[in-house]
């Protein structure tokens, strides 16, 4: 029989995963809306640097590897741009 503690922890992870997916969906919908306001190109190096800097700073504050958050946010930004391209 599996450890009930492990089962509870995994259930909490599953709940967090569902929330993360929901938040990512909301974020991508907002990113999609930004495309209509952009006059020149979809990418803004300064905006991406700010987003990345915030994520890495928060990671350090919370004791996470900044490289992990950087990789995650690079994927989020790439997905956002992909959605914006489809929008235009």
Secondary structure, DSSP 8 states (H G I E B T S, - for coil): ---HHHHHHHHHHHHHHHHHHHHHHHHHHHHHHHGGG-SS-S--HHHHHHHHHHHHHHHHHTT--HHHHHHHHHHHHHHHHHHHHHH-
